[in-house]
Amino acid sequence: MDAGDESGAAPTPQPSKPLADGADLVGVPAVSRDAALSKTSWSPEIVAQTLEVLFLCLRDDEVQILRPIHAEAVRLGWRPGFAAGDIVLAAVRRYELEPILAHSTSWRFENGSVVLTYIAAVEPPEALNAYLEEAPVVRADLARGNAFEAPPEIGIAQVVEHACRHLAWLVKDDEAVAEAIPDWARYLSTFAPEPFRSFGTPQ
């Protein structure tokens, strides 16, 4: 579904100190703690590309997506000189979530810009941030292009589907991922890992 994948799990960071209102997180603009990040303005002079963050948690053996109430996914500007994983983890904490794993799963070209998608696996929150809503992950067919062109349109459900298939592969192949989300293995087994989908669901 995408033009290419980037792999590399970000290590789970140590708990950080509480953030003061308006604190400037790594690559995240200085805004009120209660402000919705995806509504924050970004100057094209300082933003290199766009980061898309999918907050996922495992609740009752099912993966749920924690999405903004005003958008399908969190979108962040990626400032030059900052590591993408650090920006993602800062956003996780700004939404008052506890990170387990941050991993890039895909990228795509959209509206003249590259969008890099990250999965942020988090602990299921007892109380949800006012700017987030929880919903079950919905299965979707992947968007398909041709041998030379990307798909003409890619929906967020297809991005999430691709990300879960990517994790389904990594949880079996990458020790760091397997150790970070061991309880996810059963759920992810329902997704055919992307490299083997053409050969059927693995037994």
N, C-alpha and C positions, 0 to 999 in steps of 0.2 A: 504494500500500500504506500510505501514511502520511497523516497529516492535513495535512502541509505540509512544505516543504523550506526549509532555510537554506543560502545559498551564501556563499562567502568563504574563499579559501585563505589559510592562515597562512604567512608567509614562512619559509623554512628558516633556523633560528637558527644562530649561530656555536657551535662546540663549547664545551661548558661544562667547568668544572673538576670533577674527581672529587668525588663527594658523600660526606660523612662519614656513618657510620651514625647514623640517627635524624634526619638533616637534614630540615627542613620545606620541602618543595617547594611551589611556588605552588599552593595549594589542595589539595595532597596531604598527608595526615596524616604526622606524625613517627613513623615505624616503622623497624625494622631494614631494611637494604638487602636482606636475604634474605627478608623477609616478603612474602607474597602480598597485593597491594594490595586485591584484591576481597574479602578476608576482614577488612579493617580496619573497625572499627565507626565509625559516623557518628552524631552527635547530630542529631535532627530540628530542634533549635533553631538549628543553624548551617548546615544543608544546605538549599539552595534547591531544586535539582532534581538529576537524575541524568544523568551523562555515560556513554555507552557507547562504548568505543573498540575498533575493529577493526584490529588490526595486520596489514598485508598486505605481502608482499614478492614480487618477481619472481625466480624461480629456474628456469633452463633454459626460458625463454620461457613459463612458466606461473605464474600468480599463486597464491601459497600464503597461507593464513591462519595466523597465529601466535596460538594461543588458550591461555588458562589451562588447566592440567591439571585444575582443579577447577570450571570454569564454561565456558559457551559463549562468553562475551565478558568483557572487563574492564569492570567497573562502578565508577564513581567518584562521590563526592559533589561537588556543585558549590557551593562556598561563595559567599555573597554578596560582591560586590566584586572577584571574580577573573574574568579573561577565560577563557572555555572553552578556547580554543586553547592558552593557557599551561599549563593543567592537563593537557591532552592531551600536550603536548610533554614536560612533566615526567614523566608516566607512562611515556612512551616511553623516556626515559633511565633511569628507575628499573628498567625491565626490560632494561637494557643493550642497547638497540637504537639505531641511528643513523637519525634522521628524514630523510625526503626531502620529504614533503608532509603537511600536516594540513588536512583539509577536512570540514566538516559536510555530511552527505548526506541526513539525514531526521530526523524526530521523531515520536514517538507517545505516546499516553496509556496508561499501564500501571499498574495497581494504585493509582490515585489520584494518580499523579505523571507529569510530563512526562519522557520519556527522549529526550535529544538524542544522536544517533549521529554519531560522527566516524570517518572513515577516516584511519588513520595509515600512510602508505606509508613503508616503511623499507628500508634496505639489507639484503640477505639475510645473516643472521648466520652467521659461521663456526662459532660455538659457541652453542647455544641456552641461554637462561636456564633454570635448573632448574624454574621454575614455568610454563614455556611448552612447548607441543608444536606441531609443524608438520603441516599437513594441506592437501590441495588444496581449492580453492574448488569447491563442488558447485553445479551449476545448479539453479534452482528457479523455479516459477511464482510470480508476485507474489500477495500476499494482496490481495483486492479487497473493498471495502465497497460501499455504495450511494451515491446522490446526497447523502445527509444523514448517513450514519454511517460510521465507520471499520470496517475488518474486525474481526470478533469475536476473532480470534486471529492473531498474526503470529509466525512462527518465525524463528530467527536466520538460517537459510539464505535466507529471503526478504529479510531485512534486508541481507545481504551481496549478494544478487542485485541489489537495488535500488541499492545503493551502487555496484556495478560498472557498472551501466547509467548511473548519474549521471556517473561518471568517463568513460565512453565518450563521453558528450555533451560534457563539459567539455574533454577532451583535444583536441577539434576546435574548441571555441568559446572557450576561455579560455587566453590566452597563458601565464599564470603556471603553470597546470596542465600544459600541453603542454611547457614548458621543464623542469618539475620531474621528469616521468616520461616522457621521450621513448621509452624502451625498452618502455614498456607499451602503446604504440599498437596493435601487432599483436595482442596478446592481447585488448585491450579491443574491437577491431573485431568480435569474435565476439558481443558484447553489443549488442542493439538499443538505441540511446539512447532513454530513456524517452519524450520528446515525440513520437517517430516510430514507436513500436512498433506502433501500430494500422495503420500504412501499410506494414508489412513491414520487413525488415532493409535498411538503406541499402546501395547498391552502391558 
